[in-house]
Amino acid sequence: MATLPVPASIDSEKAVLGAMIASRNFLIEAIDTLSPTDFYDQKQNAVIFRALVSLYKKNIEVDNVALVNELNAMK
């Protein structure tokens, strides 16, 4: 199993994305603080981050259905 370079933490990235989905305030704070390149997992977590940013910019309420639709539209 490959070792991730410190301080990469896929679990932490998932926690941040979950908090962005759960809290609009955290979503705004994360968008102001992070960029897609801050995510170690570029194939999944960075893509989800981009989708969340896109929903925010479109002023669409973030929920699981909206996120899945946005991810599908980004393909």
Secondary structure, 3 states (H helix, E strand, C coil): CCCCCCCCCHHHHHHHHHHHHHCHHHHHHHHHHCCHHHCCCCCCHHHHHHHHHHHHHCCCCCCHHHHHHHHHHHC
